[in-house]
């Protein structure tokens, strides 16, 4: 299944239950990273932090059920895939899982995003550089109306090119801070 509109057999609800046995500090997932040290380590992200982050990103992105659809271009082994998937679902919007080959298919990726009705894409800057801006400019609004870049430095020339007719947001954050901690419009 490529397009997810629910979390399993239930609609996605990321509110923490208020009780004394679960304070939201249980592990949500573990990501393995070498970070800047080059030494592999496991980083535990807790439920409360994940929930707060996903809810804040959903609010920040102003996703609208029935209009918006987000791509999931990151590997499921990367922490960004968590917010790519659950920010959409928490907002009542579908998430479209892209395969490794689809993400790296060049301008065929743009055709796929249009076919799936993706309005919010999470793409690394080196991938953006491989896509032709004239092809993206031909996509009807709201297809790819918002692009989140992260995981690498976003060069100014690339930001200037892609921010002309859509929202381009540069995101950054260490995995042990539960994904991105800064978001800036370009």
C-alpha positions, 0 to 999 in steps of 0.5 A: 500500500502506497497511500495511508490515510489512517494509522493501522485500523484506527484514525490517527489520534496523537493525544497523550492519555492523562494518567499516572502510569504513562507520563509520556516518557515511554519510548516511541522509537529508536533511531541509530545514528553516528551523528557528528562523532562517526560512532553508531549509537541508538537514540531513544525518542519518547512519546511525549516529545514525538507527540508534541513535535508532530502536533506543532509541525501539523499546526505550523504547516496548516495542513487541510484535510481534503486538500493536502497530502504529504510525501514520505521520501525518507527511509523508514530508518531515518527519524524524519520519516516519523514526522513525514508520516505522522504529521500528515496523518495527525492532520487528517491528511494522507501520506504517500510512501515513496520507494527509494527508486521513485525518490531518485527518479529525477523529473519522474518524481514530479510526475508521481507527486502530481499523480498522487496529489502531493501538496507537501514534500520533504526533500533533501537539497541534493535531490532538489538540485536534480529536479528541473524547476521549469517542470515544477513550475508547470504543476498546477497549484496546490501540487507541491505548494510546500517543500521542506528541505533538511538533512543537508545544508541548503545553498542560497542559490537553490533556495532562491530558485525553489522559493519563487512560487511556493513555500520553501522551508529549511529545517534542521535538528539533531536526532537526539532532539527528536527531529527538527528544531528550527524551521525557517522560510526561505 
